[in-house]
Amino acid sequence: MHVHYNTVRNRIVRIEELLDVDVRDVEDRFRLETALRMYALTEALVRADEAVTSSHLEPDLMAR
């Protein structure tokens, strides 16, 4: 997939404005990366919990 350089740059500028960060700043980049990793981990844990919960419910549904 090709995305034009200006499109990427505009999106980065918009992210910086929305989050009040500067991606050229090492500390801001660290905080952004940490937040994204925490979000990904949280989503994975939620999906895993849903899978475990639904797998525990299936036998009950089959008994009815």
All heavy atoms as a GROMACS GRO file, in nm:
protein
  528
    1MET      N    1   0.084  -0.117   0.000
    1MET     CA    2   0.000   0.000   0.000
    1MET      C    3   0.089   0.124   0.000
    1MET      O    4   0.184   0.134   0.076
    1MET     CB    5  -0.089  -0.001   0.123
    1MET     CG    6  -0.177   0.122   0.132
    1MET     SD    7  -0.301   0.112   0.261
    1MET     CE    8  -0.216   0.194   0.392
    2HIS      N    9   0.056   0.216  -0.084
    2HIS     CA   10   0.132   0.340  -0.092
    2HIS      C   11   0.056   0.453  -0.026
    2HIS      O   12  -0.062   0.472  -0.052
    2HIS     CB   13   0.158   0.376  -0.239
    2HIS     CG   14   0.222   0.510  -0.256
    2HIS    ND1   15   0.357   0.529  -0.232
    2HIS    CD2   16   0.172   0.629  -0.291
    2HIS    CE1   17   0.385   0.657  -0.253
    2HIS    NE2   18   0.275   0.719  -0.289
    3VAL      N   19   0.124   0.523   0.064
    3VAL     CA   20   0.066   0.641   0.126
    3VAL      C   21   0.163   0.755   0.099
    3VAL      O   22   0.283   0.744   0.125
    3VAL     CB   23   0.047   0.623   0.278
    3VAL    CG1   24  -0.013   0.747   0.340
    3VAL    CG2   25  -0.038   0.500   0.306
    4HIS      N   26   0.111   0.862   0.046
    4HIS     CA   27   0.195   0.976   0.010
    4HIS      C   28   0.261   1.035   0.135
    4HIS      O   29   0.202   1.039   0.244
    4HIS     CB   30   0.110   1.082  -0.060
    4HIS     CG   31   0.192   1.187  -0.128
    4HIS    ND1   32   0.238   1.299  -0.062
    4HIS    CD2   33   0.237   1.195  -0.255
    4HIS    CE1   34   0.308   1.373  -0.147
    4HIS    NE2   35   0.308   1.312  -0.265
    5TYR      N   36   0.382   1.081   0.118
    5TYR     CA   37   0.460   1.140   0.227
    5TYR      C   38   0.382   1.250   0.298
    5TYR      O   39   0.379   1.256   0.422
    5TYR     CB   40   0.592   1.195   0.172
    5TYR     CG   41   0.670   1.275   0.274
    5TYR    CD1   42   0.751   1.211   0.368
    5TYR    CD2   43   0.661   1.414   0.278
    5TYR    CE1   44   0.821   1.284   0.463
    5TYR    CE2   45   0.730   1.488   0.373
    5TYR     CZ   46   0.810   1.422   0.464
    5TYR     OH   47   0.878   1.494   0.559
    6ASN      N   48   0.320   1.337   0.222
    6ASN     CA   49   0.246   1.449   0.283
    6ASN      C   50   0.128   1.400   0.366
    6ASN      O   51   0.095   1.458   0.470
    6ASN     CB   52   0.196   1.546   0.175
    6ASN     CG   53   0.309   1.626   0.114
    6ASN    OD1   54   0.414   1.642   0.174
    6ASN    ND2   55   0.288   1.672  -0.008
    7THR      N   56   0.064   1.292   0.324
    7THR     CA   57  -0.047   1.235   0.400
    7THR      C   58   0.002   1.186   0.535
    7THR      O   59  -0.060   1.214   0.639
    7THR     CB   60  -0.112   1.119   0.322
    7THR    OG1   61  -0.158   1.169   0.196
    7THR    CG2   62  -0.226   1.057   0.399
    8VAL      N   63   0.114   1.116   0.535
    8VAL     CA   64   0.170   1.066   0.660
    8VAL      C   65   0.210   1.183   0.749
    8VAL      O   66   0.179   1.184   0.869
    8VAL     CB   67   0.292   0.974   0.633
    8VAL    CG1   68   0.361   0.936   0.763
    8VAL    CG2   69   0.249   0.852   0.555
    9ARG      N   70   0.276   1.280   0.692
    9ARG     CA   71   0.320   1.396   0.771
    9ARG      C   72   0.200   1.470   0.830
    9ARG      O   73   0.200   1.508   0.948
    9ARG     CB   74   0.403   1.490   0.683
    9ARG     CG   75   0.462   1.605   0.758
    9ARG     CD   76   0.567   1.558   0.858
    9ARG     NE   77   0.569   1.655   0.966
    9ARG     CZ   78   0.580   1.626   1.095
    9ARG    NH1   79   0.598   1.503   1.133
    9ARG    NH2   80   0.577   1.718   1.186
   10ASN      N   81   0.093   1.487   0.751
   10ASN     CA   82  -0.027   1.555   0.801
   10ASN      C   83  -0.092   1.477   0.915
   10ASN      O   84  -0.141   1.535   1.011
   10ASN     CB   85  -0.129   1.576   0.688
   10ASN     CG   86  -0.083   1.682   0.589
   10ASN    OD1   87  -0.001   1.766   0.620
   10ASN    ND2   88  -0.136   1.675   0.468
   11ARG      N   89  -0.093   1.347   0.903
   11ARG     CA   90  -0.150   1.264   1.010
   11ARG      C   91  -0.067   1.273   1.137
   11ARG      O   92  -0.121   1.278   1.248
   11ARG     CB   93  -0.163   1.118   0.964
   11ARG     CG   94  -0.271   1.102   0.860
   11ARG     CD   95  -0.282   0.960   0.814
   11ARG     NE   96  -0.379   0.951   0.706
   11ARG     CZ   97  -0.412   0.837   0.646
   11ARG    NH1   98  -0.354   0.724   0.682
   11ARG    NH2   99  -0.501   0.837   0.551
   12ILE      N  100   0.064   1.275   1.123
   12ILE     CA  101   0.152   1.290   1.240
   12ILE      C  102   0.128   1.424   1.307
   12ILE      O  103   0.118   1.433   1.430
   12ILE     CB  104   0.300   1.271   1.201
   12ILE    CG1  105   0.325   1.125   1.163
   12ILE    CG2  106   0.392   1.315   1.314
   12ILE    CD1  107   0.462   1.098   1.106
   13VAL      N  108   0.117   1.529   1.227
   13VAL     CA  109   0.090   1.662   1.282
   13VAL      C  110  -0.043   1.662   1.357
   13VAL      O  111  -0.053   1.716   1.467
   13VAL     CB  112   0.091   1.769   1.170
   13VAL    CG1  113   0.034   1.901   1.221
   13VAL    CG2  114   0.231   1.788   1.116
   14ARG      N  115  -0.144   1.599   1.299
   14ARG     CA  116  -0.276   1.593   1.364
   14ARG      C  117  -0.269   1.515   1.496
   14ARG      O  118  -0.327   1.556   1.596
   14ARG     CB  119  -0.377   1.528   1.270
   14ARG     CG  120  -0.515   1.522   1.323
   14ARG     CD  121  -0.578   1.659   1.333
   14ARG     NE  122  -0.716   1.644   1.377
   14ARG     CZ  123  -0.773   1.720   1.467
   14ARG    NH1  124  -0.708   1.821   1.519
   14ARG    NH2  125  -0.897   1.700   1.503
   15ILE      N  126  -0.196   1.406   1.497
   15ILE     CA  127  -0.177   1.328   1.621
   15ILE      C  128  -0.108   1.413   1.727
   15ILE      O  129  -0.147   1.413   1.844
   15ILE     CB  130  -0.099   1.198   1.593
   15ILE    CG1  131  -0.185   1.102   1.512
   15ILE    CG2  132  -0.050   1.134   1.722
   15ILE    CD1  133  -0.109   0.985   1.452
   16GLU      N  134  -0.004   1.484   1.685
   16GLU     CA  135   0.067   1.572   1.779
   16GLU      C  136  -0.026   1.676   1.839
   16GLU      O  137  -0.020   1.705   1.958
   16GLU     CB  138   0.185   1.640   1.709
   16GLU     CG  139   0.300   1.548   1.676
   16GLU     CD  140   0.412   1.618   1.601
   16GLU    OE1  141   0.384   1.708   1.518
   16GLU    OE2  142   0.528   1.582   1.626
   17GLU      N  143  -0.113   1.733   1.755
   17GLU     CA  144  -0.206   1.834   1.804
   17GLU      C  145  -0.308   1.773   1.901
   17GLU      O  146  -0.334   1.830   2.007
   17GLU     CB  147  -0.281   1.897   1.686
   17GLU     CG  148  -0.196   1.984   1.598
   17GLU     CD  149  -0.266   2.026   1.470
   17GLU    OE1  150  -0.379   1.978   1.443
   17GLU    OE2  151  -0.208   2.107   1.396
   18LEU      N  152  -0.364   1.660   1.864
   18LEU     CA  153  -0.467   1.597   1.948
   18LEU      C  154  -0.413   1.552   2.083
   18LEU      O  155  -0.480   1.564   2.185
   18LEU     CB  156  -0.529   1.477   1.875
   18LEU     CG  157  -0.621   1.509   1.758
   18LEU    CD1  158  -0.656   1.381   1.684
   18LEU    CD2  159  -0.746   1.579   1.807
   19LEU      N  160  -0.292   1.497   2.082
   19LEU     CA  161  -0.234   1.441   2.204
   19LEU      C  162  -0.140   1.536   2.276
   19LEU      O  163  -0.087   1.502   2.382
   19LEU     CB  164  -0.161   1.310   2.172
   19LEU     CG  165  -0.248   1.200   2.110
   19LEU    CD1  166  -0.163   1.078   2.079
   19LEU    CD2  167  -0.363   1.165   2.202
   20ASP      N  168  -0.118   1.652   2.217
   20ASP     CA  169  -0.027   1.751   2.274
   20ASP      C  170   0.110   1.690   2.300
   20ASP      O  171   0.163   1.696   2.412
   20ASP     CB  172  -0.085   1.810   2.402
   20ASP     CG  173  -0.008   1.933   2.449
   20ASP    OD1  174   0.050   2.002   2.363
   20ASP    OD2  175  -0.005   1.958   2.570
   21VAL      N  176   0.166   1.628   2.196
   21VAL     CA  177   0.300   1.568   2.203
   21VAL      C  178   0.383   1.615   2.085
   21VAL      O  179   0.331   1.670   1.988
   21VAL     CB  180   0.294   1.414   2.202
   21VAL    CG1  181   0.224   1.361   2.325
   21VAL    CG2  182   0.230   1.362   2.076
   22ASP      N  183   0.512   1.591   2.094
   22ASP     CA  184   0.605   1.620   1.985
   22ASP      C  185   0.679   1.490   1.956
   22ASP      O  186   0.757   1.444   2.040
   22ASP     CB  187   0.702   1.730   2.027
   22ASP     CG  188   0.803   1.766   1.919
   22ASP    OD1  189   0.800   1.706   1.810
   22ASP    OD2  190   0.886   1.856   1.946
   23VAL      N  191   0.656   1.430   1.840
   23VAL     CA  192   0.717   1.301   1.811
   23VAL      C  193   0.868   1.310   1.794
   23VAL      O  194   0.936   1.208   1.793
   23VAL     CB  195   0.654   1.233   1.687
   23VAL    CG1  196   0.508   1.200   1.711
   23VAL    CG2  197   0.672   1.316   1.563
   24ARG      N  198   0.921   1.431   1.787
   24ARG     CA  199   1.067   1.447   1.781
   24ARG      C  200   1.129   1.441   1.920
   24ARG      O  201   1.250   1.424   1.934
   24ARG     CB  202   1.102   1.579   1.713
   24ARG     CG  203   1.063   1.581   1.565
   24ARG     CD  204   1.070   1.718   1.509
   24ARG     NE  205   0.968   1.799   1.580
   24ARG     CZ  206   0.932   1.921   1.546
   24ARG    NH1  207   0.990   1.980   1.445
   24ARG    NH2  208   0.841   1.985   1.613
   25ASP      N  209   1.046   1.453   2.024
   25ASP     CA  210   1.093   1.448   2.162
   25ASP      C  211   1.099   1.302   2.209
   25ASP      O  212   1.002   1.228   2.199
   25ASP     CB  213   0.998   1.527   2.252
   25ASP     CG  214   1.043   1.527   2.396
   25ASP    OD1  215   1.150   1.585   2.425
   25ASP    OD2  216   0.972   1.467   2.479
   26VAL      N  217   1.215   1.262   2.260
   26VAL     CA  218   1.237   1.123   2.300
   26VAL      C  219   1.139   1.080   2.409
   26VAL      O  220   1.082   0.970   2.402
   26VAL     CB  221   1.383   1.103   2.348
   26VAL    CG1  222   1.403   0.965   2.404
   26VAL    CG2  223   1.480   1.130   2.235
   27GLU      N  224   1.116   1.164   2.507
   27GLU     CA  225   1.025   1.128   2.616
   27GLU      C  226   0.881   1.113   2.567
   27GLU      O  227   0.809   1.022   2.608
   27GLU     CB  228   1.034   1.230   2.729
   27GLU     CG  229   1.164   1.222   2.804
   27GLU     CD  230   1.168   1.317   2.923
   27GLU    OE1  231   1.059   1.354   2.973
   27GLU    OE2  232   1.279   1.352   2.964
   28ASP      N  233   0.838   1.202   2.477
   28ASP     CA  234   0.703   1.191   2.421
   28ASP      C  235   0.688   1.063   2.340
   28ASP      O  236   0.586   0.994   2.349
   28ASP     CB  237   0.670   1.311   2.333
   28ASP     CG  238   0.635   1.436   2.413
   28ASP    OD1  239   0.617   1.425   2.536
   28ASP    OD2  240   0.625   1.544   2.352
   29ARG      N  241   0.791   1.032   2.260
   29ARG     CA  242   0.785   0.907   2.182
   29ARG      C  243   0.780   0.786   2.272
   29ARG      O  244   0.706   0.690   2.247
   29ARG     CB  245   0.906   0.897   2.087
   29ARG     CG  246   0.891   0.978   1.962
   29ARG     CD  247   0.987   0.934   1.852
   29ARG     NE  248   1.121   0.905   1.896
   29ARG     CZ  249   1.222   0.992   1.898
   29ARG    NH1  250   1.203   1.116   1.860
   29ARG    NH2  251   1.341   0.955   1.937
   30PHE      N  252   0.857   0.788   2.381
   30PHE     CA  253   0.855   0.678   2.476
   30PHE      C  254   0.716   0.661   2.536
   30PHE      O  255   0.664   0.551   2.545
   30PHE     CB  256   0.959   0.700   2.587
   30PHE     CG  257   0.954   0.596   2.695
   30PHE    CD1  258   1.008   0.470   2.673
   30PHE    CD2  259   0.894   0.624   2.816
   30PHE    CE1  260   1.002   0.372   2.772
   30PHE    CE2  261   0.888   0.527   2.917
   30PHE     CZ  262   0.942   0.402   2.894
   31ARG      N  263   0.656   0.773   2.577
   31ARG     CA  264   0.521   0.767   2.636
   31ARG      C  265   0.420   0.716   2.534
   31ARG      O  266   0.332   0.635   2.568
   31ARG     CB  267   0.480   0.904   2.689
   31ARG     CG  268   0.546   0.937   2.821
   31ARG     CD  269   0.481   1.059   2.885
   31ARG     NE  270   0.522   1.182   2.818
   31ARG     CZ  271   0.624   1.257   2.858
   31ARG    NH1  272   0.696   1.220   2.960
   31ARG    NH2  273   0.654   1.367   2.793
   32LEU      N  274   0.430   0.761   2.409
   32LEU     CA  275   0.338   0.714   2.305
   32LEU      C  276   0.353   0.564   2.282
   32LEU      O  277   0.254   0.491   2.274
   32LEU     CB  278   0.363   0.789   2.173
   32LEU     CG  279   0.310   0.931   2.165
   32LEU    CD1  280   0.364   0.998   2.038
   32LEU    CD2  281   0.159   0.932   2.166
   33GLU      N  282   0.478   0.519   2.269
   33GLU     CA  283   0.501   0.376   2.246
   33GLU      C  284   0.452   0.293   2.364
   33GLU      O  285   0.390   0.188   2.346
   33GLU     CB  286   0.648   0.348   2.218
   33GLU     CG  287   0.671   0.202   2.187
   33GLU     CD  288   0.814   0.169   2.148
   33GLU    OE1  289   0.897   0.260   2.135
   33GLU    OE2  290   0.841   0.049   2.130
   34THR      N  291   0.479   0.340   2.484
   34THR     CA  292   0.434   0.267   2.603
   34THR      C  293   0.282   0.259   2.606
   34THR      O  294   0.224   0.153   2.634
   34THR     CB  295   0.488   0.334   2.730
   34THR    OG1  296   0.631   0.338   2.724
   34THR    CG2  297   0.444   0.260   2.855
   35ALA      N  298   0.216   0.369   2.577
   35ALA     CA  299   0.069   0.370   2.577
   35ALA      C  300   0.014   0.275   2.471
   35ALA      O  301  -0.082   0.202   2.497
   35ALA     CB  302   0.019   0.512   2.552
   36LEU      N  303   0.074   0.274   2.353
   36LEU     CA  304   0.027   0.185   2.247
   36LEU      C  305   0.049   0.039   2.284
   36LEU      O  306  -0.037  -0.046   2.258
   36LEU     CB  307   0.098   0.217   2.115
   36LEU     CG  308   0.055   0.348   2.050
   36LEU    CD1  309   0.147   0.382   1.934
   36LEU    CD2  310  -0.090   0.341   2.005
   37ARG      N  311   0.162   0.009   2.346
   37ARG     CA  312   0.188  -0.129   2.389
   37ARG      C  313   0.091  -0.171   2.500
   37ARG      O  314   0.042  -0.284   2.501
   37ARG     CB  315   0.332  -0.144   2.436
   37ARG     CG  316   0.432  -0.142   2.322
   37ARG     CD  317   0.575  -0.147   2.375
   37ARG     NE  318   0.671  -0.138   2.269
   37ARG     CZ  319   0.736  -0.243   2.219
   37ARG    NH1  320   0.716  -0.364   2.266
   37ARG    NH2  321   0.823  -0.226   2.121
   38MET      N  322   0.062  -0.080   2.592
   38MET     CA  323  -0.032  -0.111   2.698
   38MET      C  324  -0.172  -0.134   2.642
   38MET      O  325  -0.244  -0.223   2.685
   38MET     CB  326  -0.034   0.002   2.802
   38MET     CG  327   0.093   0.009   2.884
   38MET     SD  328   0.100   0.152   2.993
   38MET     CE  329  -0.036   0.117   3.103
   39TYR      N  330  -0.210  -0.053   2.543
   39TYR     CA  331  -0.340  -0.070   2.479
   39TYR      C  332  -0.348  -0.206   2.410
   39TYR      O  333  -0.447  -0.278   2.425
   39TYR     CB  334  -0.365   0.042   2.378
   39TYR     CG  335  -0.494   0.025   2.303
   39TYR    CD1  336  -0.615   0.058   2.363
   39TYR    CD2  337  -0.495  -0.024   2.173
   39TYR    CE1  338  -0.734   0.042   2.295
   39TYR    CE2  339  -0.614  -0.041   2.105
   39TYR     CZ  340  -0.733  -0.008   2.166
   39TYR     OH  341  -0.851  -0.026   2.098
   40ALA      N  342  -0.244  -0.242   2.337
   40ALA     CA  343  -0.242  -0.371   2.267
   40ALA      C  344  -0.249  -0.487   2.366
   40ALA      O  345  -0.322  -0.584   2.344
   40ALA     CB  346  -0.118  -0.382   2.180
   41LEU      N  347  -0.177  -0.476   2.475
   41LEU     CA  348  -0.180  -0.580   2.578
   41LEU      C  349  -0.317  -0.591   2.641
   41LEU      O  350  -0.370  -0.700   2.660
   41LEU     CB  351  -0.073  -0.552   2.684
   41LEU     CG  352  -0.066  -0.650   2.800
   41LEU    CD1  353  -0.035  -0.790   2.750
   41LEU    CD2  354   0.039  -0.605   2.900
   42THR      N  355  -0.378  -0.478   2.672
   42THR     CA  356  -0.512  -0.477   2.732
   42THR      C  357  -0.612  -0.542   2.638
   42THR      O  358  -0.695  -0.623   2.680
   42THR     CB  359  -0.554  -0.333   2.764
   42THR    OG1  360  -0.459  -0.276   2.853
   42THR    CG2  361  -0.692  -0.328   2.827
   43GLU      N  362  -0.606  -0.507   2.510
   43GLU     CA  363  -0.697  -0.566   2.412
   43GLU      C  364  -0.677  -0.717   2.402
   43GLU      O  365  -0.774  -0.793   2.395
   43GLU     CB  366  -0.678  -0.501   2.275
   43GLU     CG  367  -0.730  -0.360   2.267
   43GLU     CD  368  -0.880  -0.352   2.287
   43GLU    OE1  369  -0.954  -0.423   2.215
   43GLU    OE2  370  -0.923  -0.276   2.375
   44ALA      N  371  -0.553  -0.761   2.404
   44ALA     CA  372  -0.524  -0.905   2.397
   44ALA      C  373  -0.578  -0.977   2.520
   44ALA      O  374  -0.634  -1.087   2.509
   44ALA     CB  375  -0.374  -0.928   2.383
   45LEU      N  376  -0.564  -0.916   2.637
   45LEU     CA  377  -0.614  -0.977   2.760
   45LEU      C  378  -0.767  -0.983   2.760
   45LEU      O  379  -0.825  -1.082   2.804
   45LEU     CB  380  -0.565  -0.899   2.882
   45LEU     CG  381  -0.415  -0.912   2.911
   45LEU    CD1  382  -0.375  -0.816   3.022
   45LEU    CD2  383  -0.380  -1.055   2.948
   46VAL      N  384  -0.831  -0.880   2.708
   46VAL     CA  385  -0.978  -0.880   2.700
   46VAL      C  386  -1.025  -0.990   2.606
   46VAL      O  387  -1.117  -1.066   2.638
   46VAL     CB  388  -1.030  -0.742   2.653
   46VAL    CG1  389  -1.176  -0.749   2.613
   46VAL    CG2  390  -1.009  -0.638   2.762
   47ARG      N  391  -0.960  -1.004   2.490
   47ARG     CA  392  -0.997  -1.110   2.395
   47ARG      C  393  -0.974  -1.247   2.456
   47ARG      O  394  -1.056  -1.337   2.440
   47ARG     CB  395  -0.918  -1.096   2.264
   47ARG     CG  396  -0.969  -0.985   2.175
   47ARG     CD  397  -0.910  -0.992   2.036
   47ARG     NE  398  -0.765  -0.993   2.034
   47ARG     CZ  399  -0.689  -0.885   2.037
   47ARG    NH1  400  -0.744  -0.765   2.042
   47ARG    NH2  401  -0.558  -0.894   2.035
   48ALA      N  402  -0.864  -1.264   2.528
   48ALA     CA  403  -0.836  -1.393   2.592
   48ALA      C  404  -0.940  -1.424   2.698
   48ALA      O  405  -0.988  -1.537   2.709
   48ALA     CB  406  -0.696  -1.393   2.652
   49ASP      N  407  -0.976  -1.323   2.776
   49ASP     CA  408  -1.077  -1.342   2.880
   49ASP      C  409  -1.212  -1.378   2.819
   49ASP      O  410  -1.283  -1.465   2.868
   49ASP     CB  411  -1.088  -1.217   2.966
   49ASP     CG  412  -1.182  -1.237   3.083
   49ASP    OD1  413  -1.166  -1.338   3.155
   49ASP    OD2  414  -1.272  -1.152   3.103
   50GLU      N  415  -1.247  -1.312   2.709
   50GLU     CA  416  -1.373  -1.342   2.641
   50GLU      C  417  -1.372  -1.484   2.586
   50GLU      O  418  -1.473  -1.553   2.592
   50GLU     CB  419  -1.398  -1.241   2.530
   50GLU     CG  420  -1.434  -1.103   2.581
   50GLU     CD  421  -1.437  -0.999   2.470
   50GLU    OE1  422  -1.398  -1.030   2.355
   50GLU    OE2  423  -1.479  -0.885   2.499
   51ALA      N  424  -1.259  -1.527   2.535
   51ALA     CA  425  -1.248  -1.662   2.481
   51ALA      C  426  -1.264  -1.766   2.592
   51ALA      O  427  -1.333  -1.867   2.575
   51ALA     CB  428  -1.115  -1.681   2.410
   52VAL      N  429  -1.203  -1.741   2.706
   52VAL     CA  430  -1.213  -1.834   2.819
   52VAL      C  431  -1.356  -1.835   2.871
   52VAL      O  432  -1.413  -1.940   2.897
   52VAL     CB  433  -1.114  -1.794   2.931
   52VAL    CG1  434  -1.143  -1.869   3.059
   52VAL    CG2  435  -0.972  -1.818   2.885
   53THR      N  436  -1.415  -1.718   2.884
   53THR     CA  437  -1.552  -1.708   2.934
   53THR      C  438  -1.649  -1.779   2.840
   53THR      O  439  -1.735  -1.855   2.884
   53THR     CB  440  -1.593  -1.561   2.950
   53THR    OG1  441  -1.501  -1.497   3.037
   53THR    CG2  442  -1.732  -1.549   3.006
   54SER      N  443  -1.634  -1.758   2.710
   54SER     CA  444  -1.727  -1.820   2.615
   54SER      C  445  -1.704  -1.971   2.608
   54SER      O  446  -1.798  -2.047   2.589
   54SER     CB  447  -1.714  -1.757   2.477
   54SER     OG  448  -1.588  -1.786   2.421
   55SER      N  449  -1.581  -2.017   2.626
   55SER     CA  450  -1.555  -2.161   2.623
   55SER      C  451  -1.614  -2.230   2.745
   55SER      O  452  -1.654  -2.344   2.739
   55SER     CB  453  -1.405  -2.190   2.612
   55SER     OG  454  -1.339  -2.157   2.731
   56HIS      N  455  -1.623  -2.157   2.856
   56HIS     CA  456  -1.685  -2.213   2.976
   56HIS      C  457  -1.837  -2.216   2.964
   56HIS      O  458  -1.902  -2.297   3.027
   56HIS     CB  459  -1.645  -2.133   3.101
   56HIS     CG  460  -1.505  -2.157   3.145
   56HIS    ND1  461  -1.466  -2.274   3.205
   56HIS    CD2  462  -1.393  -2.081   3.136
   56HIS    CE1  463  -1.336  -2.269   3.232
   56HIS    NE2  464  -1.290  -2.152   3.192
   57LEU      N  465  -1.892  -2.129   2.882
   57LEU     CA  466  -2.036  -2.123   2.867
   57LEU      C  467  -2.089  -2.226   2.767
   57LEU      O  468  -2.202  -2.269   2.777
   57LEU     CB  469  -2.078  -1.983   2.820
   57LEU     CG  470  -2.056  -1.871   2.921
   57LEU    CD1  471  -2.095  -1.738   2.858
   57LEU    CD2  472  -2.135  -1.894   3.048
   58GLU      N  473  -2.007  -2.266   2.672
   58GLU     CA  474  -2.053  -2.358   2.568
   58GLU      C  475  -2.109  -2.489   2.623
   58GLU      O  476  -2.217  -2.530   2.580
   58GLU     CB  477  -1.942  -2.385   2.467
   58GLU     CG  478  -1.915  -2.265   2.379
   58GLU     CD  479  -1.801  -2.288   2.283
   58GLU    OE1  480  -1.763  -2.404   2.263
   58GLU    OE2  481  -1.750  -2.190   2.229
   59PRO      N  482  -2.046  -2.557   2.718
   59PRO     CA  483  -2.104  -2.682   2.768
   59PRO      C  484  -2.242  -2.661   2.830
   59PRO      O  485  -2.330  -2.743   2.816
   59PRO     CB  486  -2.004  -2.732   2.871
   59PRO     CG  487  -1.874  -2.670   2.830
   59PRO     CD  488  -1.913  -2.536   2.772
   60ASP      N  489  -2.263  -2.549   2.899
   60ASP     CA  490  -2.393  -2.520   2.959
   60ASP      C  491  -2.499  -2.506   2.851
   60ASP      O  492  -2.612  -2.550   2.868
   60ASP     CB  493  -2.387  -2.392   3.042
   60ASP     CG  494  -2.300  -2.408   3.166
   60ASP    OD1  495  -2.279  -2.523   3.208
   60ASP    OD2  496  -2.253  -2.305   3.219
   61LEU      N  497  -2.464  -2.442   2.743
   61LEU     CA  498  -2.560  -2.422   2.635
   61LEU      C  499  -2.595  -2.555   2.570
   61LEU      O  500  -2.709  -2.577   2.529
   61LEU     CB  501  -2.505  -2.326   2.529
   61LEU     CG  502  -2.486  -2.180   2.576
   61LEU    CD1  503  -2.418  -2.101   2.466
   61LEU    CD2  504  -2.620  -2.118   2.612
   62MET      N  505  -2.501  -2.645   2.561
   62MET     CA  506  -2.525  -2.774   2.497
   62MET      C  507  -2.612  -2.864   2.587
   62MET      O  508  -2.681  -2.952   2.539
   62MET     CB  509  -2.394  -2.843   2.463
   62MET     CG  510  -2.310  -2.765   2.362
   62MET     SD  511  -2.155  -2.842   2.331
   62MET     CE  512  -2.200  -2.939   2.188
   63ALA      N  513  -2.611  -2.842   2.716
   63ALA     CA  514  -2.687  -2.925   2.810
   63ALA      C  515  -2.835  -2.893   2.802
   63ALA      O  516  -2.919  -2.974   2.841
   63ALA     CB  517  -2.637  -2.906   2.951
   64ARG      N  518  -2.869  -2.776   2.752
   64ARG     CA  519  -3.012  -2.736   2.747
   64ARG      C  520  -3.088  -2.801   2.640
   64ARG      O  521  -3.073  -2.850   2.546
   64ARG     CB  522  -3.020  -2.584   2.729
   64ARG     CG  523  -2.972  -2.512   2.852
   64ARG     CD  524  -2.983  -2.365   2.831
   64ARG     NE  525  -2.922  -2.298   2.945
   64ARG     CZ  526  -2.920  -2.170   2.959
   64ARG    NH1  527  -2.974  -2.092   2.870
   64ARG    NH2  528  -2.865  -2.116   3.064
   0.00000   0.00000   0.00000
